[in-house]
Amino acid sequence: MADRIPDKSDSNLYAVYSEYASDHDGEYTFTVGAPVKAQVAVPGGMVRKLIVAGKYAVITTQKGPFPKVIPEAWLEIFKLEDEGKLKRSYRTDFELYDERALDPQSGQIDIYVGLK
């Protein structure tokens, strides 16, 4: 699918969490894509998502298989939130898949958590 995205500004992929109904227990929109220039027309069957400007906490996963390390990182985020150490805005969060993510069996990503 990434090959169908026109005029990508770099090779990174993003998983964007947006349109939260409430908190992490509520519904939200999950979109996977790549950064593009603002003037690029959106092809049919695709959408444009804007990552909201603001303050973000950056949580870096352990290096390992994605089905293990990404959920572990999110559980740590939920724990920090429950302990009052992380005040989430629930506007936009995103995961950055850069060159460290090329091997999903031994990869690493950054999770950007929007803060109040």
C-alpha positions as CSV (number, residue, x, y, z in Angstrom):
1,M,0.0,0.0,0.0
2,A,2.8,2.4,0.8
3,D,3.9,2.2,-2.9
4,R,0.5,3.7,-3.9
5,I,1.1,6.9,-1.9
6,P,2.2,9.6,-4.3
7,D,5.0,12.1,-3.5
8,K,6.1,10.7,-0.2
9,S,8.5,13.2,1.6
10,D,10.5,10.3,3.2
11,S,10.4,6.5,3.5
12,N,9.0,6.5,7.1
13,L,5.6,5.0,7.8
14,Y,3.2,6.2,10.5
15,A,0.4,4.7,12.4
16,V,-1.9,7.6,13.5
17,Y,-4.4,7.3,16.3
18,S,-7.0,10.1,16.1
19,E,-10.7,11.1,16.6
20,Y,-10.8,9.6,20.1
21,A,-14.3,9.2,21.5
22,S,-13.0,9.4,25.1
23,D,-9.8,7.6,26.3
24,H,-7.9,4.5,25.4
25,D,-11.0,2.4,26.3
26,G,-13.2,4.3,23.8
27,E,-13.3,4.2,20.0
28,Y,-10.8,6.0,17.9
29,T,-9.6,6.1,14.3
30,F,-6.4,4.2,13.3
31,T,-4.7,5.2,10.0
32,V,-1.5,3.9,8.5
33,G,0.3,6.0,6.0
34,A,3.4,8.1,5.0
35,P,4.2,11.8,5.1
36,V,3.4,13.7,1.9
37,K,3.6,17.3,0.8
38,A,0.6,19.4,1.7
39,Q,-0.4,20.1,-1.9
40,V,-0.5,16.5,-3.0
41,A,-4.0,15.4,-4.1
42,V,-5.4,12.5,-2.1
43,P,-6.0,9.4,-4.3
44,G,-9.3,7.7,-4.3
45,G,-9.7,5.2,-1.4
46,M,-7.1,7.1,0.7
47,V,-7.4,9.8,3.3
48,R,-5.2,12.6,4.6
49,K,-4.5,12.8,8.3
50,L,-2.9,15.7,10.0
51,I,-0.8,15.1,13.1
52,V,-1.8,17.8,15.5
53,A,1.0,20.1,16.7
54,G,1.6,20.1,20.4
55,K,3.6,18.4,23.1
56,Y,4.4,14.7,22.9
57,A,6.0,12.2,25.1
58,V,8.2,9.8,23.1
59,I,8.3,6.2,24.2
60,T,10.8,4.0,22.5
61,T,10.0,0.3,22.3
62,Q,12.4,-2.4,23.2
63,K,14.1,-4.0,20.2
64,G,12.4,-7.2,19.3
65,P,9.4,-8.8,17.5
66,F,6.7,-6.2,16.9
67,P,3.8,-8.4,18.2
68,K,5.6,-8.4,21.5
69,V,7.4,-5.1,22.0
70,I,4.7,-2.7,20.7
71,P,1.9,-3.9,23.0
72,E,4.3,-3.9,25.9
73,A,5.1,-0.3,25.2
74,W,1.4,0.6,25.1
75,L,0.8,-1.2,28.4
76,E,3.6,0.9,29.9
77,I,2.0,4.1,28.5
78,F,-1.4,3.0,30.1
79,K,0.4,2.3,33.4
80,L,2.1,5.7,33.4
81,E,-1.2,7.3,32.7
82,D,-3.0,5.4,35.5
83,E,-0.2,6.5,37.9
84,G,-0.7,10.1,36.9
85,K,2.7,10.4,35.3
86,L,1.4,11.0,31.8
87,K,-1.4,13.4,31.1
88,R,-2.7,12.4,27.6
89,S,-4.6,14.8,25.4
90,Y,-6.4,12.1,23.3
91,R,-6.2,14.3,20.2
92,T,-3.5,12.6,18.2
93,D,-0.9,9.9,19.0
94,F,1.3,8.2,16.4
95,E,3.9,5.5,16.0
96,L,7.0,6.2,13.8
97,Y,8.3,3.3,11.7
98,D,11.7,4.4,10.5
99,E,14.8,2.5,9.4
100,R,14.9,0.7,12.8
101,A,11.6,-0.9,11.8
102,L,12.8,-2.7,8.7
103,D,12.9,-6.1,10.4
104,P,9.6,-6.5,12.3
105,Q,11.1,-9.6,14.1
106,S,13.9,-7.5,15.6
107,G,12.8,-3.9,15.2
108,Q,12.2,-0.8,17.2
109,I,9.8,2.1,16.9
110,D,9.0,5.4,18.7
111,I,5.5,6.0,20.0
112,Y,4.5,9.7,20.3
113,V,1.8,10.3,22.9
114,G,0.0,13.6,22.8
115,L,0.0,15.5,26.1
116,K,-2.3,18.1,27.6
